[in-house]
Each structure stands twice: as structure tokens, then as C-alpha cells.
């Protein structure tokens, strides 16, 4: 259980960022997302990873789905996994061979319908979503703790990265002991 002031501070940041994200037009989000995907593919540890975790973005998040069309040779040479949110805040990682395999899940997010699973400790790289970030990698999620649990289960060499719009970057964030950072934040 979070102290009341920490919970309130997190809620305030989440509200501010959601307002800023809604202010971005679809066209602006598309342009910024394209730049972010290019920056991601310039990251050596991402490019070299063999087993990667992606996520199906919400409409206001950076568009990572286009990685499939823009970098098909890179995608085909990898094992790509997407999460399914399970009971207790656990993410089950299922292999996906095309974005067409994603179906609406229980929370309205697109997720795999099932299939081959992988333990988190076998991933080489994780693309983690979030609502707000610091340049140093601190991450504030949506409040469910799913990715914090996943990040805690990863071995040290796993590369963790997040893509975000400039409006999602804050100099500091209200964080608790279970809020885990990513190694790299790429902002447009």
C-alpha cells in the first residue's frame, strides 16, 4: 500500500501527462513515433537482441506497431513476444509472428490469443511502456505494477528501453520502492 501523499503525487503526474498526450494530434503522434522507431533501431543492444518483448500501444502512446512494416527483415530474424496481463499483476509472454495475431484482451489492450510462451529471464531486450519518465530511466506506469514485476524478474544483461514523447519526460517523478527504471529512455 502506498502512502497517501505518494499515491496522490503519482495520480497528479498521470493526469498531467494524459492531458498532454491527448493534446497531440494524430498526425503529430505519427511523425514523432516514426522518429522514435528510427532511434530505437539505432540502439545497438536493441538491434542485436534475438528475443524481444514488444507491446501493443494505446492510441495515445508512441506507435510501435509500425516496426513490423518498417523493419521486416529485422523482425523476421527475431523471436518477438507480447505480454498478456494475468491475475496477480503477472505478465505472460507469448510469441507473435505478426501483429494480426493480437486480439482485444480483458483490459481493452491488444494481446496474443495464446501460443508459445517464454520466461522473462530468456529475453534479450524489453520495450516497456509507461506514462512518464525521467531522462535517467525512472518510469511511472499506469498503476498496475505489471511491468515493475517484469523488470524485477529480468537478469542484469537484459536491455530495457522505453519510447516516449517529450511531454512524457519529467525531471523527477514520485516513485516508490517497487517502481523500477529502464536502462534507456528515448524521447523524440
Backbone as a chain_set.jsonl record, in Angstrom:
{"seq": "XXXXXXXXXXXXXXXXXXXXXXXXXXXXXXXXXXXXXXXXXXXXXXXXXXXXXXXXXXXXXXXXXXXXXXXXXXXXXXXXXXXXXXXXXXXXXXXXXXXXXXXXXXXXXXXXXXXXXXXXXXXXXXXXXXXXXXXXXXXXXXXXXXXXXXXXXXXXXXXXXXXXXXXXXXXXXXXXXXXXXXXXXXXX", "coords": {"N": [[0.852, -1.186, 0.0], [0.578, 2.156, -0.881], [1.829, 5.206, 0.576], [-0.454, 7.879, 1.295], [0.237, 10.462, 0.298], [2.196, 9.888, -1.657], [0.738, 8.297, -3.45], [-1.156, 10.207, -4.251], [0.525, 12.107, -5.444], [1.544, 10.608, -7.592], [-0.84, 10.124, -8.989], [-1.476, 12.745, -9.75], [0.63, 13.38, -11.525], [0.142, 11.444, -13.494], [-2.373, 12.347, -14.431], [-1.672, 14.892, -15.495], [0.118, 14.149, -17.56], [-1.533, 12.564, -19.171], [-3.337, 14.508, -20.092], [-1.572, 16.101, -21.601], [-0.786, 14.223, -23.53], [-3.222, 13.755, -24.849], [-3.456, 16.172, -26.112], [-1.794, 16.062, -28.283], [-1.95, 15.869, -31.763], [-3.192, 13.324, -34.03], [-1.659, 13.198, -36.34], [0.716, 14.476, -35.526], [1.506, 12.716, -33.509], [2.015, 10.494, -35.098], [4.195, 11.357, -36.714], [6.156, 11.876, -34.746], [6.332, 9.348, -33.594], [7.444, 7.867, -35.705], [10.037, 8.927, -35.783], [10.9, 8.068, -33.279], [10.862, 5.265, -33.572], [12.918, 4.959, -35.42], [15.079, 5.876, -33.883], [15.077, 3.891, -31.916], [15.856, 1.664, -33.429], [18.429, 2.38, -33.928], [19.771, 1.842, -31.643], [22.308, -0.112, -30.463], [22.173, -2.384, -28.672], [19.498, -3.066, -28.805], [19.137, -3.612, -31.547], [20.785, -5.868, -31.791], [19.586, -7.783, -30.217], [18.012, -10.949, -29.796], [15.701, -12.158, -28.781], [12.861, -10.436, -28.192], [10.689, -8.244, -26.385], [7.751, -6.715, -27.205], [5.009, -4.355, -27.124], [1.508, -3.808, -27.507], [0.544, -0.708, -28.416], [-1.426, 1.816, -26.759], [-3.79, 4.158, -28.18], [-2.789, 6.775, -27.629], [-0.123, 6.418, -27.121], [3.374, 6.124, -28.187], [3.642, 4.937, -31.493], [4.424, 1.784, -31.903], [3.764, -0.394, -33.413], [4.32, -0.15, -36.135], [6.902, -1.025, -36.482], [6.902, -3.586, -37.503], [6.258, -3.272, -40.236], [8.136, -1.367, -41.129], [10.656, -2.409, -40.543], [10.968, -5.137, -41.555], [12.806, -7.259, -42.134], [14.466, -7.239, -39.906], [12.629, -7.85, -37.862], [11.741, -10.426, -38.687], [13.996, -11.926, -38.216], [14.042, -12.308, -35.524], [12.785, -13.55, -32.354], [9.732, -12.6, -31.387], [7.869, -11.327, -28.745], [4.819, -10.697, -26.964], [3.031, -9.244, -24.22], [0.597, -10.78, -22.033], [-1.695, -9.748, -19.721], [-2.05, -11.178, -16.631], [-3.737, -12.663, -13.766], [-2.974, -11.299, -10.548], [-1.142, -9.423, -11.331], [0.808, -10.374, -13.027], [2.738, -10.804, -16.012], [2.296, -12.723, -18.845], [4.326, -13.955, -21.354], [3.985, -14.196, -24.743], [4.761, -15.665, -27.873], [4.697, -13.963, -30.975], [4.028, -13.887, -34.386], [3.115, -12.153, -36.205], [1.487, -8.936, -36.238], [-1.192, -9.326, -36.624], [-1.977, -11.432, -35.081], [-2.699, -10.467, -32.66], [-5.273, -9.852, -30.339], [-8.258, -8.283, -28.978], [-7.923, -7.848, -25.513], [-8.736, -8.593, -22.051], [-8.557, -6.112, -20.739], [-8.985, -4.303, -22.713], [-6.721, -3.908, -24.151], [-4.667, -4.848, -26.905], [-3.558, -8.118, -27.293], [-1.678, -11.23, -27.409], [-3.444, -14.134, -28.554], [-2.725, -16.39, -27.339], [-0.381, -19.121, -27.333], [3.099, -20.046, -27.932], [5.074, -19.67, -25.07], [7.383, -17.705, -23.076], [9.836, -17.494, -20.56], [10.568, -14.598, -18.607], [13.325, -14.27, -18.0], [14.668, -15.139, -20.21], [14.589, -13.294, -22.174], [16.169, -10.919, -24.368], [15.865, -8.234, -24.795], [13.671, -5.613, -23.764], [10.951, -3.664, -24.581], [9.461, -1.241, -22.895], [6.35, 0.083, -21.844], [4.976, 3.188, -20.548], [3.757, 5.953, -18.576], [5.092, 8.268, -17.752], [8.467, 9.488, -17.652], [11.872, 9.859, -16.522], [14.842, 11.447, -17.813], [16.926, 9.809, -17.003], [15.881, 7.274, -16.787], [13.951, 6.548, -14.88], [10.646, 5.39, -14.321], [7.188, 5.808, -14.594], [4.397, 3.975, -14.489], [1.097, 2.879, -15.481], [-0.107, 2.159, -13.157], [-0.721, -0.459, -12.453], [1.432, -2.111, -11.908], [2.422, -4.193, -13.441], [4.618, -4.119, -15.304], [6.664, -3.34, -13.598], [6.933, -5.629, -12.024], [7.742, -7.391, -14.008], [10.183, -6.193, -14.853], [11.636, -6.537, -12.518], [12.067, -9.24, -12.575], [13.907, -9.7, -14.532], [17.13, -10.724, -15.726], [20.332, -9.137, -15.174], [21.774, -8.582, -17.696], [19.743, -8.078, -19.555], [18.437, -5.848, -21.887], [16.677, -2.903, -21.329], [14.294, -0.636, -22.456], [12.541, 2.398, -23.223], [10.154, 4.153, -25.167], [9.119, 7.478, -25.687], [7.1, 10.444, -25.849], [8.081, 13.901, -25.866], [6.511, 15.333, -24.031], [6.089, 13.519, -22.035], [8.298, 13.345, -20.488], [9.831, 14.071, -17.463], [11.656, 16.012, -15.037], [11.892, 14.861, -12.503], [10.219, 12.206, -10.74], [7.453, 11.066, -8.733], [8.181, 8.351, -6.897], [7.961, 4.991, -5.71], [9.394, 2.272, -3.744], [9.021, 0.017, -5.321], [8.895, 0.837, -7.917], [10.437, 0.426, -10.808], [13.262, 1.283, -12.851], [13.968, 1.786, -16.404], [16.726, 1.001, -18.581], [17.263, 2.729, -20.65], [15.873, 5.665, -21.992], [14.168, 6.826, -24.705], [13.349, 9.721, -26.15], [11.44, 11.788, -28.336]], "CA": [[0.0, 0.0, 0.0], [1.361, 3.392, -0.979], [1.402, 6.325, 1.423], [-1.436, 8.714, 0.612], [0.838, 11.564, -0.451], [2.844, 9.326, -2.838], [-0.333, 7.916, -4.368], [-1.724, 11.443, -4.79], [1.515, 12.697, -6.353], [1.554, 9.795, -8.815], [-2.097, 10.385, -9.702], [-1.383, 14.075, -10.351], [1.517, 13.29, -12.707], [-0.575, 10.681, -14.525], [-3.396, 13.235, -15.016], [-0.984, 15.904, -16.318], [0.671, 13.528, -18.768], [-2.657, 12.165, -20.03], [-3.823, 15.732, -20.748], [-0.575, 16.468, -22.613], [-0.849, 13.241, -24.62], [-4.457, 13.999, -25.622], [-3.278, 17.407, -26.883], [-1.053, 15.762, -29.511], [-2.807, 15.412, -32.857], [-2.816, 12.009, -34.563], [-0.565, 13.42, -37.28], [1.923, 14.769, -34.755], [1.903, 11.45, -32.874], [2.578, 9.645, -36.146], [5.535, 11.86, -37.074], [7.057, 11.668, -33.61], [6.509, 7.903, -33.455], [8.388, 7.419, -36.74], [11.385, 9.284, -35.318], [11.23, 7.209, -32.145], [11.179, 3.918, -34.066], [14.255, 5.034, -36.015], [16.037, 5.958, -32.766], [15.138, 2.567, -31.296], [16.637, 0.774, -34.281], [19.829, 2.819, -33.871], [20.334, 1.352, -30.376], [22.994, -1.377, -30.744], [21.701, -3.52, -27.873], [18.183, -3.444, -29.338], [19.354, -4.219, -32.875], [21.447, -7.163, -31.669], [18.77, -8.693, -29.409], [17.378, -12.052, -30.547], [14.357, -12.357, -28.22], [12.439, -9.106, -27.76], [9.319, -8.041, -25.934], [7.068, -5.501, -27.656], [3.674, -4.224, -26.557], [0.542, -3.155, -28.381], [0.337, 0.596, -27.794], [-2.708, 2.511, -26.714], [-3.782, 5.19, -29.226], [-2.008, 7.971, -27.287], [1.279, 6.05, -26.926], [4.16, 6.038, -29.423], [3.233, 3.835, -32.357], [5.478, 0.796, -32.126], [3.284, -1.416, -34.343], [4.898, 0.019, -37.463], [8.185, -1.732, -36.577], [6.682, -4.765, -38.349], [6.296, -2.879, -41.653], [9.324, -0.573, -41.443], [11.879, -3.188, -40.358], [10.525, -6.537, -41.626], [13.927, -8.211, -42.067], [14.9, -7.29, -38.511], [11.586, -8.563, -37.111], [11.716, -11.853, -39.062], [15.192, -12.573, -37.68], [13.914, -12.341, -34.081], [11.606, -14.103, -31.7], [9.03, -11.439, -30.855], [6.87, -11.69, -27.745], [3.936, -9.654, -26.448], [2.51, -9.672, -22.919], [-0.808, -10.935, -21.655], [-1.834, -9.455, -18.291], [-2.698, -12.265, -15.894], [-4.101, -12.39, -12.374], [-1.868, -11.031, -9.646], [-0.206, -8.471, -11.913], [1.862, -11.071, -13.763], [2.667, -10.776, -17.468], [2.678, -13.934, -19.562], [4.932, -13.531, -22.606], [3.635, -15.125, -25.815], [5.386, -15.379, -29.16], [3.815, -13.448, -32.018], [4.719, -13.888, -35.677], [2.599, -10.99, -36.937], [0.561, -8.187, -35.366], [-2.543, -9.841, -36.832], [-2.27, -12.427, -34.041], [-3.144, -9.774, -31.445], [-6.725, -9.748, -30.221], [-8.619, -7.481, -27.804], [-7.832, -8.572, -24.249], [-9.686, -8.273, -20.984], [-8.475, -4.697, -20.357], [-9.107, -3.482, -23.916], [-5.437, -3.875, -24.839], [-4.44, -5.958, -27.826], [-2.585, -9.06, -26.76], [-1.733, -12.505, -28.123], [-4.532, -15.035, -28.187], [-2.095, -17.555, -26.717], [0.755, -19.591, -28.107], [4.373, -20.362, -27.287], [5.425, -18.705, -24.029], [8.791, -17.573, -22.724], [10.106, -16.929, -19.238], [11.222, -13.292, -18.76], [14.778, -14.32, -17.913], [15.226, -15.558, -21.5], [14.527, -12.151, -23.093], [17.381, -10.122, -24.567], [15.502, -6.814, -24.757], [12.278, -5.311, -23.425], [10.422, -2.327, -24.84], [8.499, -1.072, -21.8], [5.514, 1.282, -21.896], [4.852, 3.958, -19.324], [3.124, 7.26, -18.743], [6.065, 9.343, -17.564], [9.837, 9.013, -17.497], [12.933, 10.852, -16.393], [15.896, 11.131, -18.779], [17.799, 8.768, -16.453], [15.249, 5.964, -16.872], [12.845, 6.315, -13.942], [9.435, 5.111, -15.099], [5.9, 5.776, -13.909], [3.447, 3.263, -15.333], [-0.32, 3.21, -15.364], [-0.557, 1.885, -11.806], [-0.965, -1.872, -12.166], [2.643, -2.772, -11.458], [2.774, -5.335, -14.291], [5.971, -4.005, -15.844], [7.611, -3.322, -12.481], [7.173, -7.03, -11.686], [8.532, -7.963, -15.103], [11.54, -5.65, -14.78], [12.292, -7.139, -11.355], [12.369, -10.64, -12.886], [14.885, -9.786, -15.62], [18.542, -10.743, -15.346], [21.056, -7.885, -15.42], [22.155, -8.216, -19.066], [18.599, -7.765, -20.408], [18.347, -4.427, -22.232], [15.335, -2.362, -21.145], [14.212, 0.663, -23.125], [11.195, 2.959, -23.363], [9.956, 5.247, -26.122], [8.111, 8.4, -25.176], [7.038, 11.786, -26.408], [8.721, 14.887, -24.977], [5.586, 15.724, -22.965], [6.081, 12.481, -21.013], [9.56, 13.404, -19.758], [9.831, 14.959, -16.303], [12.968, 15.97, -14.386], [11.779, 13.913, -11.398], [8.912, 11.562, -10.631], [7.173, 10.484, -7.424], [8.374, 6.912, -7.055], [8.057, 4.145, -4.531], [10.475, 1.289, -3.826], [8.746, -1.016, -6.328], [8.91, 1.453, -9.245], [11.75, 0.115, -11.356], [13.613, 2.051, -14.051], [14.513, 1.155, -17.602], [18.105, 1.438, -18.784], [17.371, 3.783, -21.661], [14.637, 6.337, -22.396], [14.317, 7.524, -25.974], [12.288, 10.701, -26.364], [11.59, 12.445, -29.644]], "C": [[0.89, 1.239, 0.0], [0.897, 4.42, 0.047], [0.491, 7.252, 0.609], [-0.805, 9.815, -0.226], [1.55, 11.052, -1.715], [1.804, 8.936, -3.883], [-0.944, 9.157, -5.024], [-0.762, 12.106, -5.771], [1.583, 11.93, -7.67], [0.302, 10.065, -9.648], [-2.058, 11.737, -10.405], [-0.5, 14.051, -11.597], [0.808, 12.54, -13.827], [-1.634, 11.544, -15.207], [-2.742, 14.246, -15.952], [-0.489, 15.315, -17.628], [-0.45, 13.102, -19.709], [-3.233, 13.376, -20.767], [-2.863, 16.136, -21.873], [-0.605, 15.503, -23.794], [-2.088, 13.453, -25.486], [-4.326, 15.241, -26.49], [-2.489, 17.177, -28.172], [-2.016, 15.278, -30.589], [-2.327, 14.046, -33.341], [-1.642, 12.151, -35.527], [0.757, 13.673, -36.566], [2.433, 13.5, -34.074], [2.566, 10.526, -33.889], [3.991, 10.057, -36.532], [6.543, 11.58, -35.967], [7.341, 10.177, -33.418], [7.503, 7.366, -34.478], [9.822, 7.736, -36.33], [11.828, 8.39, -34.165], [11.586, 5.794, -32.6], [12.566, 3.895, -34.687], [15.312, 5.076, -34.922], [16.189, 4.601, -32.077], [16.028, 1.636, -32.115], [18.103, 1.19, -34.373], [20.529, 2.357, -32.594], [20.992, -0.009, -30.618], [22.453, -2.572, -29.958], [20.313, -3.98, -28.31], [18.349, -4.184, -30.665], [19.907, -5.635, -32.769], [20.622, -8.191, -30.887], [18.099, -9.736, -30.294], [15.948, -12.308, -30.077], [13.91, -11.028, -27.626], [10.979, -9.113, -27.322], [8.842, -6.7, -26.444], [5.759, -5.403, -26.879], [2.789, -3.552, -27.596], [0.191, -1.812, -27.759], [-1.121, 1.02, -27.757], [-2.658, 3.627, -27.752], [-2.917, 6.41, -28.908], [-0.518, 7.682, -27.1], [2.043, 6.07, -28.251], [3.798, 4.774, -30.199], [4.362, 2.87, -32.65], [5.05, -0.296, -33.104], [3.971, -1.342, -35.701], [6.292, -0.596, -37.591], [8.063, -2.937, -37.511], [6.797, -4.42, -39.827], [7.606, -2.185, -42.027], [10.624, -1.377, -41.374], [11.574, -4.685, -40.437], [11.668, -7.547, -41.536], [14.415, -8.349, -40.63], [13.912, -8.115, -37.687], [11.639, -10.063, -37.41], [12.91, -12.618, -38.505], [15.152, -12.695, -36.152], [12.737, -13.191, -33.628], [10.958, -12.925, -30.989], [7.918, -11.922, -29.927], [6.066, -10.449, -27.355], [3.374, -10.157, -25.116], [0.999, -9.877, -22.915], [-0.861, -10.686, -20.153], [-2.649, -10.565, -17.634], [-3.023, -11.812, -14.48], [-2.849, -12.135, -11.544], [-0.82, -10.105, -10.219], [0.941, -9.099, -12.678], [1.634, -10.913, -15.267], [3.118, -12.127, -18.01], [3.167, -13.486, -20.935], [4.69, -14.585, -23.676], [4.265, -14.687, -27.133], [4.326, -14.967, -30.176], [4.616, -13.393, -33.311], [4.21, -12.792, -36.612], [1.638, -10.245, -36.023], [-0.891, -8.625, -35.54], [-2.952, -10.888, -35.807], [-2.766, -11.78, -32.753], [-4.657, -9.599, -31.477], [-7.056, -8.857, -29.017], [-8.61, -8.342, -26.543], [-8.835, -8.065, -23.243], [-9.691, -6.791, -20.628], [-8.594, -3.77, -21.567], [-7.804, -3.333, -24.675], [-5.353, -5.049, -25.802], [-3.329, -6.832, -27.257], [-2.669, -10.362, -27.554], [-2.918, -13.336, -27.65], [-4.018, -16.271, -27.471], [-0.88, -17.932, -27.538], [1.972, -19.868, -27.255], [4.738, -19.276, -26.283], [6.919, -18.741, -23.731], [8.884, -17.003, -21.324], [10.855, -15.604, -19.424], [12.746, -13.352, -18.76], [15.452, -14.783, -19.203], [15.16, -14.439, -22.543], [15.897, -11.484, -23.203], [17.089, -8.635, -24.432], [14.005, -6.662, -24.511], [11.991, -3.868, -23.794], [9.28, -2.147, -23.843], [7.663, 0.187, -21.996], [5.544, 2.018, -20.563], [4.169, 5.275, -19.612], [4.119, 8.401, -18.641], [7.43, 8.735, -17.266], [10.731, 10.187, -17.13], [13.984, 10.5, -17.436], [16.807, 9.995, -18.311], [17.159, 7.381, -16.448], [14.175, 5.664, -15.855], [11.554, 6.25, -14.751], [8.223, 5.087, -14.184], [4.899, 5.141, -14.859], [2.025, 3.727, -15.099], [-0.897, 2.83, -14.005], [-0.798, 0.427, -11.47], [0.246, -2.639, -11.676], [3.107, -3.935, -12.312], [4.231, -5.266, -14.769], [7.017, -3.888, -14.746], [7.941, -4.751, -12.065], [8.028, -7.696, -12.757], [9.984, -7.488, -15.016], [12.314, -6.264, -13.61], [12.73, -8.574, -11.648], [13.463, -10.795, -13.95], [16.307, -9.892, -15.083], [19.233, -9.463, -15.804], [21.36, -7.604, -16.894], [20.989, -7.855, -19.991], [18.52, -6.258, -20.629], [16.9, -3.975, -22.087], [15.306, -0.931, -21.662], [12.752, 1.092, -23.195], [11.23, 4.053, -24.413], [8.899, 6.169, -25.554], [8.185, 9.729, -25.926], [7.644, 12.761, -25.386], [7.814, 15.281, -23.814], [5.514, 14.696, -21.839], [7.34, 12.515, -20.135], [9.469, 14.464, -18.668], [11.219, 14.923, -15.669], [13.004, 14.993, -13.213], [10.366, 13.336, -11.412], [8.705, 11.096, -9.195], [7.223, 8.962, -7.547], [8.433, 6.214, -5.707], [9.148, 3.107, -4.732], [10.252, 0.225, -4.903], [8.716, -0.458, -7.747], [10.308, 1.308, -9.831], [12.019, 0.874, -12.651], [13.902, 1.155, -15.254], [15.926, 1.701, -17.789], [18.211, 2.642, -19.719], [15.986, 4.334, -21.956], [14.942, 7.097, -23.68], [13.112, 8.425, -26.166], [12.509, 11.382, -27.692], [12.114, 13.855, -29.468]], "O": [[1.832, 1.346, 0.785], [-0.292, 4.498, 0.355], [0.649, 7.388, -0.604], [-1.258, 10.08, -1.34], [1.51, 11.723, -2.746], [1.976, 9.218, -5.069], [-1.217, 9.151, -6.224], [-1.185, 12.61, -6.811], [1.671, 12.533, -8.739], [0.381, 10.217, -10.867], [-2.548, 11.868, -11.527], [-0.853, 14.644, -12.616], [0.865, 12.955, -14.984], [-1.783, 11.485, -16.428], [-3.203, 14.438, -17.077], [-0.659, 15.918, -18.688], [-0.327, 13.263, -20.923], [-3.579, 13.274, -21.944], [-3.301, 16.473, -22.973], [-0.464, 15.927, -24.941], [-2.02, 13.346, -26.71], [-5.014, 15.357, -27.505], [-2.518, 18.023, -29.065], [-2.813, 14.371, -30.346], [-1.186, 13.659, -33.089], [-0.734, 11.32, -35.529], [1.795, 13.142, -36.962], [3.635, 13.236, -34.059], [3.554, 9.859, -33.582], [4.879, 9.214, -36.663], [7.649, 11.104, -36.226], [8.47, 9.794, -33.111], [8.317, 6.502, -34.154], [10.719, 6.912, -36.508], [12.994, 8.003, -34.085], [12.516, 5.191, -32.065], [13.313, 2.932, -34.51], [16.331, 4.391, -35.017], [17.294, 4.209, -31.7], [16.852, 0.908, -31.562], [18.932, 0.416, -34.853], [21.749, 2.471, -32.481], [20.297, -0.97, -30.947], [22.292, -3.656, -30.518], [19.989, -5.162, -28.196], [17.768, -5.249, -30.871], [19.545, -6.505, -33.561], [20.956, -9.376, -30.908], [17.67, -9.435, -31.408], [15.079, -12.638, -30.884], [14.509, -10.544, -26.665], [10.158, -9.883, -27.822], [9.446, -5.667, -26.158], [5.445, -6.275, -26.07], [3.272, -2.818, -28.457], [-0.402, -1.773, -26.68], [-1.929, 0.637, -28.603], [-1.566, 4.011, -28.171], [-2.364, 7.022, -29.822], [0.27, 8.613, -26.937], [1.432, 6.037, -29.318], [3.667, 3.691, -29.629], [5.171, 3.11, -33.546], [5.896, -1.054, -33.578], [4.179, -2.369, -36.347], [6.819, -0.683, -38.7], [9.007, -3.269, -38.227], [7.371, -5.19, -40.597], [8.126, -2.394, -43.122], [11.586, -1.058, -42.073], [11.878, -5.427, -39.503], [11.505, -8.597, -40.915], [14.742, -9.449, -40.186], [14.315, -8.977, -36.906], [11.588, -10.88, -36.49], [12.84, -13.836, -38.34], [16.128, -13.138, -35.547], [11.83, -13.505, -34.398], [11.556, -12.323, -30.097], [7.134, -12.804, -30.277], [6.556, -9.321, -27.408], [3.257, -11.365, -24.911], [0.249, -9.254, -23.665], [-0.148, -11.34, -19.392], [-3.78, -10.848, -18.028], [-2.637, -10.723, -14.053], [-1.789, -12.699, -11.817], [0.277, -9.997, -9.67], [1.941, -8.435, -12.952], [0.496, -10.89, -15.737], [4.198, -12.611, -17.67], [2.485, -12.713, -21.609], [5.129, -15.727, -23.544], [4.297, -13.501, -27.462], [3.231, -15.526, -30.235], [5.748, -12.91, -33.328], [4.792, -12.535, -37.666], [1.037, -10.845, -35.132], [-1.732, -8.326, -34.692], [-4.135, -11.201, -35.673], [-3.212, -12.482, -31.845], [-5.239, -9.246, -32.503], [-6.221, -8.694, -28.128], [-9.206, -9.418, -26.504], [-9.675, -7.217, -23.546], [-10.735, -6.261, -20.249], [-8.33, -2.573, -21.454], [-7.772, -2.701, -25.73], [-5.906, -6.117, -25.541], [-2.297, -6.338, -26.802], [-3.63, -10.573, -28.294], [-3.336, -13.249, -26.496], [-4.809, -17.111, -27.042], [-0.406, -17.14, -28.353], [1.898, -19.92, -26.027], [4.712, -18.09, -26.613], [7.62, -19.687, -24.091], [8.102, -16.13, -20.946], [11.697, -15.501, -20.317], [13.393, -12.564, -19.45], [16.68, -14.815, -19.279], [15.622, -14.615, -23.67], [16.68, -11.485, -22.253], [17.949, -7.863, -24.008], [13.191, -7.458, -24.978], [12.702, -2.957, -23.37], [8.254, -2.822, -23.938], [8.212, 1.251, -22.284], [6.079, 1.515, -19.575], [4.021, 5.665, -20.77], [4.005, 9.393, -19.361], [7.543, 7.64, -16.714], [10.404, 11.346, -17.386], [14.019, 9.363, -17.904], [17.395, 9.295, -19.136], [17.834, 6.401, -16.132], [13.533, 4.618, -15.945], [11.391, 6.966, -15.739], [8.226, 4.435, -13.139], [4.588, 5.701, -15.91], [1.782, 4.82, -14.589], [-2.053, 3.142, -13.721], [-1.055, 0.1, -10.311], [0.103, -3.711, -11.088], [4.079, -4.606, -11.962], [4.978, -6.237, -14.65], [8.159, -4.302, -14.947], [9.098, -5.06, -11.781], [8.93, -8.473, -12.446], [10.909, -8.297, -15.098], [13.521, -6.484, -13.713], [13.671, -9.069, -11.027], [13.894, -11.913, -14.231], [16.656, -9.232, -14.104], [18.762, -8.789, -16.72], [21.212, -6.458, -17.316], [21.219, -7.373, -21.1], [18.534, -5.484, -19.673], [15.996, -4.589, -22.654], [16.179, -0.122, -21.347], [11.846, 0.259, -23.224], [12.21, 4.788, -24.533], [7.898, 5.711, -25.003], [9.194, 10.071, -26.542], [7.706, 12.465, -24.193], [8.305, 15.537, -22.715], [4.933, 14.977, -20.79], [7.425, 11.786, -19.147], [9.079, 15.603, -18.921], [11.899, 13.9, -15.753], [14.033, 14.367, -12.958], [9.45, 13.898, -12.012], [9.671, 10.766, -8.508], [6.393, 8.364, -8.231], [8.89, 6.772, -4.709], [9.768, 3.068, -5.794], [11.211, -0.404, -5.349], [8.529, -1.221, -8.695], [11.245, 1.982, -9.404], [11.109, 1.084, -13.453], [14.057, -0.06, -15.129], [16.279, 2.736, -17.224], [19.122, 3.461, -19.599], [15.035, 3.575, -22.147], [15.863, 7.912, -23.729], [11.988, 7.949, -26.326], [13.649, 11.537, -28.13], [12.308, 14.569, -30.452]]}, "num_chains": 1, "name": "protein.A"}
